[in-house]
Amino acid sequence: MCCARISMPTMSAGTRGLSIADGCRRFPNARYLIARQEWEHWERTELRARYTTDPYYEDSLLPVMESGRAQLVASDYAFNDSVWIEAWPGHAPGHVCVIA
């Protein structure tokens, strides 16, 4: 599973949708690819506080990272010759788009 955007509300564990943590339970064999730059942005408490007080990071992101199934990748990561990610500036630092 490629997480192209991990900011709130996209990854909220609330009523706004399926959280990564829920996905971790529903897809027990999944590997989660997260752009390193975006992870490094959102893991900083003071940066999250600028956007929300929702505990989505603790509820939705940390459980996946702590499960050992998350992999931080560069913003030019390639799955193969036909599918890759690239930086797609906009929503948050490190936001990426999957190109196929």
C-alpha angles and dihedrals in degrees: 000000000000114000104208093177127021101176125116128295092026093062099030117142089212129087093295094090148292112334124214088245089057089047089051089059094042095046104036094173096048123119115212120218114200126178107250094220092055093045090051090051097049096041088069109092095209092055093049089049090061090064109031149344091221109122093227092131093057095037101040112018108034095055090058094045091047091049088067091234097106120094122194111219138185118260089251096052115150123209088193138318092296105041128046143141128242136183111278106183117212124075100044141343107286096020109157139192127217111235121198 
